[in-house]
Amino acid sequence: MKIPKRFNVFGKKITVKVGNLGANYDGMFYTLKDLIVIDKSVAKERLDHVIIHEFLHSVIARCSLEAVVSYPAEEVLVDMITKALLENFKIDNIK
């Protein structure tokens, strides 16, 4: 999958960059910066999962669901939705 430069989430532009997040993270969404960072070491096979996972975090933030969903619950929810999307839809390229 090609890493997009940005996403549009309910009218808000979310920038996507590649960077060095360290050993514990494949990707990170920074709510206050409207920024998704994908770790440069993410394996090509996992890239689709990581991009969609972080995108879904930005959707949750734009819906203000962070206030009602705990972070551990958000991680499980985002991960399961990502897996379901990848199991059921052919995602070759995100524009």
C-alpha positions as CSV (number, residue, x, y, z in Angstrom):
1,M,0.0,0.0,0.0
2,K,1.1,3.5,-0.8
3,I,1.3,5.7,2.2
4,P,-1.0,8.7,1.7
5,K,0.2,12.2,2.4
6,R,-3.1,13.1,4.1
7,F,-6.7,12.0,5.0
8,N,-9.8,14.0,5.1
9,V,-11.8,13.1,8.3
10,F,-15.1,14.9,8.5
11,G,-13.7,18.1,7.0
12,K,-10.4,18.0,9.0
13,K,-7.1,17.4,7.1
14,I,-5.0,14.7,8.8
15,T,-1.4,14.7,7.7
16,V,0.5,11.4,7.4
17,K,4.2,11.2,7.8
18,V,6.8,8.4,8.1
19,G,9.2,8.7,11.0
20,N,11.0,6.9,13.8
21,L,8.6,6.0,16.7
22,G,10.9,3.5,18.4
23,A,10.4,-0.2,19.2
24,N,7.0,-0.1,20.8
25,Y,4.9,1.6,18.1
26,D,4.1,0.9,14.5
27,G,2.1,4.0,14.2
28,M,0.7,6.9,16.2
29,F,-2.1,9.4,15.9
30,Y,-1.4,12.8,17.5
31,T,-4.8,14.4,18.2
32,L,-3.6,17.9,18.9
33,K,-1.5,18.0,15.7
34,D,-3.9,16.2,13.4
35,L,-1.0,14.0,12.5
36,I,-0.5,10.3,11.9
37,V,3.1,9.0,12.0
38,I,3.9,5.6,10.6
39,D,7.2,4.1,11.8
40,K,9.7,3.7,9.0
41,S,10.5,0.1,10.1
42,V,6.9,-1.2,9.6
43,A,7.0,-4.3,7.4
44,K,5.3,-4.0,4.0
45,E,2.9,-6.8,5.0
46,R,1.7,-4.8,8.0
47,L,1.4,-1.4,6.4
48,D,-2.2,-1.7,5.4
49,H,-3.2,-2.6,8.9
50,V,-1.2,0.2,10.5
51,I,-2.5,2.9,8.2
52,I,-6.1,1.9,8.7
53,H,-5.6,1.4,12.4
54,E,-4.3,5.0,12.9
55,F,-6.9,6.4,10.5
56,L,-9.6,4.9,12.7
57,H,-8.0,6.6,15.8
58,S,-8.4,9.9,13.9
59,V,-12.1,9.1,13.2
60,I,-12.7,8.4,16.9
61,A,-11.0,11.7,17.8
62,R,-13.1,13.7,15.3
63,C,-16.3,12.2,16.7
64,S,-15.1,13.1,20.2
65,L,-15.5,9.5,21.3
66,E,-12.2,9.7,23.2
67,A,-14.2,11.3,26.0
68,V,-16.4,8.2,26.5
69,V,-14.2,5.3,25.4
70,S,-11.2,4.3,27.5
71,Y,-7.8,4.1,25.7
72,P,-7.6,0.3,26.1
73,A,-11.1,-0.2,24.8
74,E,-10.3,2.2,21.9
75,E,-7.3,0.1,21.0
76,V,-9.3,-3.1,20.9
77,L,-12.2,-1.5,18.9
78,V,-9.8,0.0,16.3
79,D,-7.8,-3.2,16.0
80,M,-10.9,-5.4,15.5
81,I,-12.5,-3.0,12.9
82,T,-9.2,-2.8,11.0
83,K,-9.0,-6.6,10.9
84,A,-12.6,-6.9,9.8
85,L,-12.1,-4.4,7.0
86,L,-9.0,-6.1,5.7
87,E,-10.7,-9.5,5.8
88,N,-13.7,-8.4,3.8
89,F,-12.5,-5.6,1.4
90,K,-9.7,-5.6,-1.1
91,I,-7.6,-2.6,-0.2
92,D,-4.9,-2.1,-2.7
93,N,-4.2,1.6,-2.4
94,I,-5.5,4.4,-0.3
95,K,-5.8,7.6,-2.1
